[in-house]
């Protein structure tokens, strides 16, 4: 490791990929992610965490890297780390909402010259309760790496810097054919006018609001057994049904136009890692555009349409293409990053993060995941898939009205979908688990 004013050698520097360059162009505070556990009892102190954090860069090497270089030639470089500089003990006034505490934390600037991560100990907002969490800049880690690192930090274990596997090689012919299939599915959500889901309003400010619901994994498993749909696809259908119920005036009636029938553009976040690959430094994800068929009145038919639009073969091939695009060198990489930044459109997004444990198994009341909040997105959903529960965390911009009711609507949407599917005589076409993060 290197410290002080020493410059790392070229062999130790890790260059940015295209996704890292794209994120480097954004406002950093919008892209911070947090994974946290809400627990009862007395909060720990920084000294209490010494056993977990002492020598942490040996177990989790990514925590020993900072962002270096110039604006147009950034890279990751190793540096010396004192774990005490990365523990934030924050006490808030009694009665303050947990979400407002978390929002204030995400707006804190990262100290210059240090790796952009910290362990949070949040208390005071509620008697006999505290939050312990892991905060990191999305430039340093994407969602799946954040989840793996948080688990290793809180419960011990290691996360290697990179895995040995890479996406499988594909022929040029296969790439062209796959690109055509993927663009046919994804371009409508990226370029064509899509459905409105918010009433016309002045959108201003950077504040946001959040809500969470914990759903029974058994209902998802029963739907999977009947239809073959993967949990991620079922989550998209549940979110689709909740958005339809949240603003039914947008999705029914004789005046329903082609734009509304086309569906709501949603960014489906996928991991582009190879099989068994655990890359934890930088961003290794791509976004696949999906049109949510909110205008379809039947829950079962909504799920069928989503399964067709997220066919695992197209997603898998698109993932391989994303992996190649991420490795675009030099000026080509910057051109792709700039184009992606400018082609962003407002809408919603969904990220799925696997969790090896449910909150109760982690001695916690709740597992809280605050996703990145792209400036052009009005809403985002992060899904934490555990062994017995599936948690959906919804984040909305402050101008979105009635967002507090989304948790109940998600629960009702899952119940409605389960009842419709289990009462159906014929199963829907099968699908495999998409690669998501």
matplotlib code that plots the C-alpha trace (Angstrom):
import matplotlib.pyplot as plt

x = [0.0, 1.0, 0.5, 1.7, 2.8, 4.1, 2.7, 1.6, 3.4, 1.6, 1.1, -0.9, -3.3, -6.7, -8.0, -11.7, -14.0, -16.8, -19.3, -16.8, -16.2, -19.9, -20.4, -17.3, -19.2, -22.2, -22.9, -21.3, -23.9, -26.7, -24.8, -23.9, -25.4, -26.1, -26.7, -27.7, -29.2, -31.7, -31.1, -32.4, -30.2, -27.2, -25.2, -21.6, -18.7, -15.8, -13.6, -16.3, -15.7, -11.9, -12.2, -14.0, -12.2, -8.6, -6.6, -9.8, -8.0, -6.4, -9.8, -11.5, -8.8, -11.2, -11.4, -7.7, -8.3, -9.1, -10.0, -6.8, -5.7, -7.2, -10.8, -10.2, -7.7, -9.1, -8.2, -8.3, -5.0, -4.0, -3.3, -2.8, -6.0, -6.6, -10.0, -10.6, -10.9, -13.8, -16.1, -18.8, -20.6, -23.7, -26.2, -29.5, -32.2, -35.0, -38.1, -36.3, -37.3, -34.8, -35.1, -34.2, -31.2, -30.1, -30.6, -28.4, -25.7, -25.8, -25.2, -21.9, -18.9, -16.1, -12.8, -10.2, -7.6, -9.3, -11.3, -15.0, -16.5, -17.4, -19.1, -22.0, -23.2, -26.5, -28.4, -30.5, -33.4, -35.3, -34.8, -33.2, -32.6, -29.7, -28.5, -25.2, -24.5, -22.0, -21.9, -19.9, -19.7, -21.1, -17.9, -16.0, -18.5, -21.8, -24.8, -23.8, -20.3, -21.7, -23.9, -21.0, -18.8, -21.4, -21.9, -18.1, -17.8, -20.6, -20.1, -16.5, -15.3, -13.4, -14.2, -11.5, -10.7, -11.5, -12.5, -10.8, -13.7, -14.7, -17.9, -17.7, -16.3, -19.0, -18.6, -19.0, -22.1, -23.6, -22.9, -24.6, -27.7, -27.8, -27.4, -30.4, -32.5, -31.5, -32.0, -35.5, -36.4, -34.5, -34.7, -38.4, -37.7, -34.7, -35.8, -39.6, -42.1, -43.2, -46.2, -46.7, -47.0, -46.9, -49.2, -47.6, -45.9, -42.9, -40.0, -37.4, -35.2, -33.0, -34.9, -36.3, -38.6, -38.4, -40.5, -40.0, -42.1, -41.2, -42.9, -43.2, -40.8, -43.2, -45.7, -42.9, -41.9, -45.5, -45.8, -42.4, -43.6, -46.8, -45.4, -41.6, -41.0, -37.9, -38.2, -36.8, -39.5, -42.2, -40.8, -41.2, -44.8, -45.5, -44.0, -46.0, -49.3, -48.5, -47.8, -51.0, -53.0, -51.2, -52.4, -55.3, -56.4, -53.2, -53.9, -57.5, -60.4, -61.4, -58.8, -55.9, -53.4, -50.6, -48.0, -49.7, -50.4, -46.7, -45.8, -43.7, -39.9, -37.9, -34.2, -33.5, -30.0, -28.0, -24.6, -22.1, -19.8, -18.9, -20.0, -18.7, -16.9, -16.8, -15.4, -15.7, -13.9, -15.7, -19.1, -19.8, -23.4, -25.5, -29.1, -31.6, -34.7, -38.0, -41.5, -43.8, -47.3, -49.2, -52.1, -52.8, -55.6, -54.8, -52.0, -51.2, -51.0, -48.7, -46.3, -46.4, -45.5, -42.7, -41.3, -41.4, -39.6, -36.9, -36.2, -33.1, -31.5, -31.7, -30.6, -27.7, -26.5, -27.0, -25.0, -22.1, -22.2, -22.3, -19.2, -17.4, -18.6, -17.4, -13.8, -13.8, -10.4, -9.3, -11.3, -13.9, -14.7, -15.2, -17.4, -19.6, -19.7, -20.7, -23.4, -24.8, -24.9, -26.8, -29.2, -30.5, -34.2, -36.5, -38.4, -38.0, -35.4, -35.1, -32.1, -32.0, -29.5, -29.2, -28.8, -27.5, -29.5, -32.9, -33.0, -34.0, -31.0, -28.8, -30.2, -31.9, -35.3, -34.9, -32.4, -32.3, -30.9, -30.7, -30.0, -28.3, -30.6, -29.8, -30.7, -33.0, -35.0, -38.2, -38.3, -36.2, -36.8, -34.1, -35.1, -33.3, -33.8, -33.3, -34.0, -37.4, -38.4, -38.1, -37.8, -38.6, -37.2, -38.9, -37.3, -39.2, -38.3, -40.0, -42.4, -44.1, -47.3, -48.8, -45.5, -46.1, -48.8, -46.6, -45.7, -49.4, -49.8, -46.9, -48.3, -51.7, -50.1, -48.3, -51.5, -53.5, -50.9, -50.6, -54.4, -54.7, -51.8, -52.8, -56.3, -55.1, -55.6, -52.6, -49.1, -47.2, -44.0, -41.1, -38.1, -34.8, -33.3, -32.0, -28.6, -29.2, -27.5]
y = [0.0, 3.6, 6.6, 10.2, 11.8, 8.6, 7.8, 4.3, 2.4, 1.7, -2.0, -1.0, 1.4, 0.1, 2.0, 3.2, 1.3, 3.1, 2.8, 4.3, 7.2, 7.8, 7.9, 10.1, 12.7, 12.8, 14.5, 12.2, 12.6, 11.3, 8.1, 7.1, 3.8, 2.6, -0.9, -0.7, -2.8, -1.3, -2.8, -2.5, -1.7, 0.5, 1.6, 0.4, 2.8, 3.0, 1.0, -1.7, -2.3, -2.7, -6.5, -6.3, -3.4, -3.8, -4.9, -4.7, -4.0, -7.4, -9.1, -6.6, -5.0, -2.7, -0.6, 0.3, 2.1, 5.7, 7.7, 9.3, 11.0, 14.0, 14.7, 13.3, 10.6, 9.1, 5.7, 3.7, 3.7, 2.0, 4.0, 3.5, 3.3, 3.9, 2.3, 4.9, 7.6, 5.6, 5.3, 8.0, 8.2, 10.4, 11.3, 13.0, 14.7, 12.5, 12.1, 12.8, 10.4, 7.8, 8.7, 12.4, 11.2, 9.0, 11.7, 14.1, 11.5, 10.9, 14.7, 14.6, 15.2, 12.6, 13.7, 14.4, 11.8, 8.9, 6.0, 7.0, 4.6, 4.6, 2.6, 4.5, 4.3, 6.4, 6.9, 9.4, 9.5, 6.9, 5.5, 2.1, 1.8, 2.5, 2.0, 0.4, 0.7, 0.8, 3.8, 3.9, 5.9, 4.2, 5.1, 2.8, -0.1, -1.1, -2.6, -6.2, -5.4, -3.1, -5.9, -8.4, -5.9, -4.9, -8.6, -9.1, -6.0, -6.8, -10.6, -11.2, -12.8, -11.6, -10.2, -10.6, -7.7, -9.5, -13.0, -15.2, -15.5, -13.3, -13.4, -16.1, -15.2, -14.7, -14.7, -11.5, -13.0, -13.9, -10.4, -8.7, -10.9, -10.5, -6.7, -6.6, -8.7, -6.6, -3.3, -4.3, -4.9, -2.1, 0.9, 1.6, 2.1, 4.3, 6.4, 6.3, 8.5, 6.3, 6.5, 9.3, 8.1, 11.5, 14.4, 17.5, 19.4, 21.6, 19.3, 21.0, 20.3, 17.4, 16.0, 12.5, 10.2, 6.5, 3.6, -0.1, -3.3, -6.8, -9.5, -13.3, -15.2, -18.2, -16.3, -15.6, -19.3, -20.4, -18.0, -19.3, -22.9, -22.2, -19.8, -20.4, -16.7, -15.7, -13.7, -10.6, -10.8, -11.2, -8.1, -6.1, -7.3, -6.4, -2.9, -2.6, -3.5, -1.1, 1.8, 1.1, 1.1, 4.3, 6.4, 4.4, 7.5, 7.2, 3.6, 3.2, 4.9, 5.6, 8.3, 5.9, 6.7, 4.7, 6.3, 5.0, 1.6, 1.3, 1.2, 2.9, 3.0, 1.3, 0.7, -3.0, -3.1, -6.2, -7.4, -7.9, -10.1, -13.6, -16.8, -17.0, -13.7, -11.4, -8.1, -5.6, -2.5, -0.1, -0.5, -3.7, -3.2, -2.3, -1.1, -2.9, -0.8, -2.5, -1.2, -2.0, -2.8, -0.8, -0.4, -4.2, -4.9, -8.6, -9.2, -12.6, -11.1, -8.3, -10.9, -12.8, -9.6, -8.9, -12.4, -12.0, -8.6, -9.9, -13.2, -14.7, -15.4, -11.8, -10.5, -12.9, -11.8, -8.2, -8.6, -10.0, -7.0, -4.6, -6.3, -5.6, -2.0, -1.4, -2.2, 0.4, 2.1, 5.7, 8.3, 5.7, 5.1, 8.8, 9.2, 6.3, 7.7, 11.2, 9.8, 7.7, 10.7, 12.8, 10.1, 9.5, 10.0, 10.5, 7.5, 4.6, 1.9, -1.4, -3.1, -6.5, -7.4, -10.9, -11.3, -14.5, -13.7, -12.2, -9.4, -11.6, -13.9, -10.8, -9.8, -6.8, -5.3, -4.2, -4.4, -0.9, -0.5, 3.1, 2.9, 5.4, 8.2, 9.2, 12.9, 12.2, 9.5, 10.3, 6.9, 3.9, 0.4, -1.7, -5.4, -7.4, -11.1, -13.1, -16.8, -16.2, -12.6, -10.2, -6.6, -3.7, -0.3, 2.5, 5.9, 8.9, 12.5, 15.0, 16.2, 12.8, 12.9, 10.0, 8.1, 7.0, 4.6, 2.7, 0.0, -1.0, -1.0, -3.3, -5.7, -5.6, -6.1, -9.2, -10.6, -9.9, -11.4, -14.5, -15.0, -14.6, -16.9, -19.6, -19.5, -19.8, -23.1, -22.9, -21.9, -19.1, -19.7, -20.5, -18.2, -18.4, -16.0, -12.9, -11.6, -8.6, -6.6]
z = [0.0, -0.5, 1.6, 2.0, -1.3, -2.8, -6.2, -6.9, -9.7, -13.0, -12.0, -8.9, -10.7, -11.8, -14.8, -15.0, -17.2, -19.1, -16.3, -13.8, -16.2, -16.5, -12.7, -12.4, -14.5, -12.1, -8.8, -6.3, -3.5, -5.8, -6.3, -2.8, -1.6, 2.0, 3.4, 7.0, 9.9, 12.3, 15.7, 19.3, 22.3, 22.9, 19.9, 19.6, 19.6, 17.1, 19.6, 19.7, 15.9, 16.2, 16.0, 12.6, 11.1, 12.2, 9.1, 7.0, 3.7, 3.9, 3.9, 1.6, -0.6, -2.4, 0.8, 0.3, -3.0, -3.6, -6.7, -8.2, -11.4, -13.2, -14.2, -17.7, -16.7, -13.4, -12.0, -8.8, -6.8, -3.6, -0.5, 3.2, 5.3, 9.0, 9.7, 12.5, 9.8, 8.2, 11.2, 11.4, 14.8, 14.3, 16.9, 15.9, 17.9, 19.3, 17.2, 13.9, 11.1, 10.1, 6.4, 7.1, 9.1, 6.2, 3.6, 5.6, 5.8, 2.0, 1.5, 3.4, 1.2, 1.2, 2.6, -0.2, -0.7, 1.1, -0.2, -0.4, 2.1, 5.8, 8.5, 10.1, 13.6, 13.8, 17.0, 19.0, 16.6, 18.6, 22.1, 22.5, 18.7, 16.4, 12.8, 11.8, 8.1, 5.3, 3.0, -0.2, -3.4, -6.5, -8.3, -6.0, -5.9, -7.5, -5.7, -5.6, -4.4, -1.7, -0.4, -0.3, 1.4, 4.0, 4.9, 5.2, 7.4, 9.8, 10.1, 9.1, 5.9, 2.8, -0.6, -3.3, -5.5, -8.7, -9.7, -12.3, -14.7, -17.6, -19.8, -22.4, -25.8, -28.5, -32.3, -34.3, -36.0, -32.6, -31.3, -34.3, -34.1, -30.3, -30.6, -33.0, -30.6, -27.6, -29.3, -30.4, -26.8, -25.1, -27.5, -27.0, -23.3, -24.1, -27.0, -27.8, -25.9, -23.0, -20.7, -18.2, -14.6, -12.9, -13.4, -15.0, -12.2, -11.5, -10.6, -8.5, -5.5, -4.5, -1.5, -1.6, 0.4, 1.0, 2.1, 2.6, 2.6, 3.5, 1.4, 2.0, -0.2, -0.2, -2.4, -4.9, -4.9, -5.5, -8.5, -9.8, -9.5, -11.5, -14.2, -14.3, -13.9, -11.9, -8.7, -10.4, -13.1, -10.4, -8.6, -11.9, -12.2, -8.5, -9.0, -12.3, -10.5, -7.6, -10.0, -11.9, -8.6, -7.4, -10.4, -12.1, -14.1, -16.2, -17.2, -18.1, -19.9, -23.5, -23.9, -23.3, -26.1, -27.8, -25.6, -22.4, -23.9, -24.8, -21.1, -18.5, -19.2, -16.5, -16.2, -15.2, -13.7, -14.6, -13.5, -16.3, -14.3, -15.5, -13.8, -10.2, -10.7, -7.6, -8.9, -6.2, -7.4, -9.8, -11.4, -13.4, -14.2, -17.3, -17.6, -19.8, -20.8, -20.0, -20.7, -17.7, -19.1, -16.5, -18.9, -18.9, -16.4, -15.8, -13.2, -14.8, -18.3, -17.0, -15.7, -19.0, -20.9, -18.5, -18.9, -22.7, -22.5, -20.2, -21.8, -20.2, -23.6, -24.7, -21.3, -21.2, -24.6, -23.8, -20.7, -22.7, -25.0, -22.0, -20.7, -23.9, -24.1, -20.5, -21.6, -24.4, -24.2, -24.0, -26.0, -27.0, -23.4, -22.7, -25.7, -24.6, -21.0, -22.3, -24.6, -21.8, -19.5, -22.1, -23.2, -19.7, -19.5, -16.5, -15.2, -12.8, -12.1, -10.4, -8.8, -7.3, -4.6, -3.2, 0.6, 2.3, 5.4, 6.4, 9.0, 11.9, 11.2, 11.5, 14.9, 13.2, 13.1, 9.5, 6.6, 5.0, 1.5, 0.1, -3.7, -5.9, -7.0, -10.6, -11.0, -14.0, -12.2, -10.4, -8.6, -7.9, -6.4, -4.8, -4.1, -1.4, -2.0, 1.2, 2.0, 3.5, 2.7, -0.2, 0.8, -1.6, -0.8, -2.8, -3.2, -4.7, -5.3, -3.0, -5.6, -6.0, -4.0, -2.0, -2.1, 1.5, 0.3, -2.0, 0.6, 0.9, -2.8, -3.3, -0.8, -2.5, -5.9, -4.8, -3.2, -6.4, -8.7, -6.5, -6.5, -10.2, -11.1, -8.6, -10.0, -13.6, -15.4, -17.7, -16.7, -18.5, -20.5, -18.4, -17.8, -16.0, -13.5, -15.2, -14.2, -12.0, -9.3]

ax = plt.figure().add_subplot(projection="3d")
ax.plot(x, y, z, "-o")
ax.set_aspect("equal")
plt.show()
